[in-house]
Structure formats: structure tokens, C-alpha cells
């Protein structure tokens, strides 16, 4: 668990630092992988998408908004990450709203798709909140590392109260699960 916390802190620092200098290259590099990942979701034009833990480089939201018309929102608990993300998003002229927010009390009941980033904590409480308050037919993307990385990062169980209806292994060793609440 200590290794995972150290990894998370290093990743957050690197993401904040590098996002200012390499954002465009990073987004372009992962764009195709993100589009492939979200084919299982079936995003529609009228959908509202919320990304919890969008970080300073909201490449998932930018890649999706560049390719699929919908309404996109990103939240993060880190004020500095939110400010960097807003600056990056403004350069793309896309319909993406970024704001500081905590998944434990942010209004989620109006979203059709909710994306929960790999490092979002407290994970079990966030998913319990989503299960309790999201729309009945909301599609939830839960990201975790590939299983062989569990000894390094700690095993991340899939949340209770949801049914897995799709799975996608990304090239960056992140596995995405498409969930619906039971």
C-alpha cells in the first residue's frame, strides 16, 4: 500500500509538471486508445459525461470531445490541477467544463456516463455514492491497473452493487470496466 501511495504522489507531480509542456503530444498519443476504450460505452450526442479525477491533463475528456459530440464535465479535488486543466482545455475550444469538486458531494444524478479515474480515493466511498445517487441507467467506467500489477499497486476490487457489462484493456496497462448499477 505504501508503494501505491508513493507511486500516486510521483504520478501526480509528474502529471502536473509535464502537462504544461507536453499536453498536446500526450493527448495525441493516447487519443486513439481512448476512443477505442469508449466504443463500449456508446456515447450519444445528448449524453452528459462526468470524469471524476480528471487531473491537470484531462486527456480523456479532450480526446472524447474532439471525436464525439456530447456535454463533458471534469472534476478534481486538487485546485492546482483544476487550474492547469482549465488552461489546457481553453486551447482546444471544446465544450468541456472543468471545476474543483469532490465525488462524495458533487451532484452526479444528472450524468449519463461517469468515469472514475484509476487513482480516485476513497474509492469504495466514491463508488458507493455513485451506486446510491447516479441515474438508473448511467454507464460507469471504472479504471484499474491490469491484474498482474496488483502486487505493486495493491489489488483494486471492482465495486459492489454494479454489474460488469464490458471490459477493455488499454495499452498503458490500465483496464477499464463498463458498469451498470444493480
N, C-alpha and C positions, 0 to 999 in steps of 0.2 A: 504494500500500500504506500509506503514511503517513496518507493521508486516511482510510482504513478504520480504522486503529488509533485515530486521534483521534475518529472517529465512535463507535467501540465504547466508548471511555472516557467520552465525553459521554453516551452512551445508558445506560451502567451507572450513572453518577452520577445522571442524571435518574430512572431507574427506581427506584433506592434511595430517593431523596428523595420522589418523587411517590407511590410505593407506599404510604407511610404515610398519605397524606392523601386519595388518590383511588382507592384499591383497588376499592371496591365499584362505583363508576361505570365504571371501566376494564373490570372483569370483565363487567359487564352489557352494556357497549357491544360487546365482542368475542365474547360468548357464542355468538350465532347463527352467526357466521363460523367459529368453532372447531368447532361441531357439524357444519356443512356440510363443513368440511375433513376431518373424521374419518369421514364417511359411507363414504368409500372404504376405510377400514381394517376395518370390520365388527367392532368390539369386542364381545366376548361376556362374559357375567356372570363366568365363571371366569378371564378373562384377567388377567394381571399386566402392568401398564403402567409403564415406566420413562421418565421425562423427564430427559435429560441436559442440564444447563444451565438448570434451571427458574427461576433468578434469584430476586430478592426478592419478585416478584409472580407466583406460579405460576398465572396465569390459565388456561392450557391445562388443567392438572390440575383446577382448581376447576370450570371450565365442563364438562369431561367428567364429573367425579364427580357434579355436580348433575343430570346428564341420563342417564348410562349407568352401570349398576351393574357395577363391576369393582374390582380392587385397584390402587391408584395409589401410585406412588413417585416422588419427585423428588430429584435430587442437584445440587449445585453446589459448585464449588471455593472459593467465597467464603464464609467463615464468617459475615460480617455479613449477606450476602444470605440465607443459610440461616436465621439467627435471625429476620429480618424475615418471611420466608416462613412459618416455623412459627407466628409470631404471627398472621398473616393467615389461614392455614388453620384455626387453632383457632376463629376466629369463625364458621366455616361448619359445624362439626360434621359433617365428611365423612371418609370413610375414605381419607385421604391421609397418607403418611409422607414427611417431608422430612428429609434429612440431608446433612451435608457429605460429599462424595465426588468422586473423580476417575474419569472414564470409563476411564482407562488401567489401573486396577486394581480397580475396583468389580466385584463379582460380577454378571455380566449373563446368565449361562447359564439362569436360570430365568424370563426375561421373554418374554412372547408378543408384546408391542409395545414398541419402543424409539423414542423421539422424540429427535432431535438438534436442539437449537436453532441458529438462524442463526449466532450468534457463538461457538460452541464451538470451541476451539483446544486442541491442534494437530489440526486437522480430519482430515487424512489418517491420522494415527496412531489417532485415535478410531475412524474407520470401519474401519481395518484390524483393530483389536481386536474390533470388533463382528462383522466378517465371520468372523474366526477363532473367536470364542467364543460367539456367540449360538446360540439354538436353531435347528434346521434350518429350521423353518417360521416363524420370527419375522418379523413385519412391522415394517419400519423406516420411520420418517418422517424424511426429510431436508429441512430447510428452507434455502432460499437466496433471495436477492433476485430480482426479475424481471430478465430478461436485459438490458433497456435501462439498468439501473443498474450494470452491470458496470464501465463506465469510472470510476465514482465509488468503488465499494467493492472493485473487483478481481473478476476472474472466479472464481467458485466452481464448479469442475468437480464433476460427480457422481462419487461414489466408485467406484473399481474393484472388481470382484468381486461386483457387485449387478446385478439386472435391475429396470428401472423397470416397475411394473405399474399405476401410477396417478399422476395429477398433478392438482393443484388450485391455482388462483391465488386467493390471499386478497385482500381489499380493501385491506389495509395494505401492498401491494407485496411481499409475501412469497409465494414459490411453494413448495408442498410436494410432494415426490415420495414415493410409496409404493414401497418397495424390498423385494426378497427376495434373499437371497444366492444366488449361482450354485452 
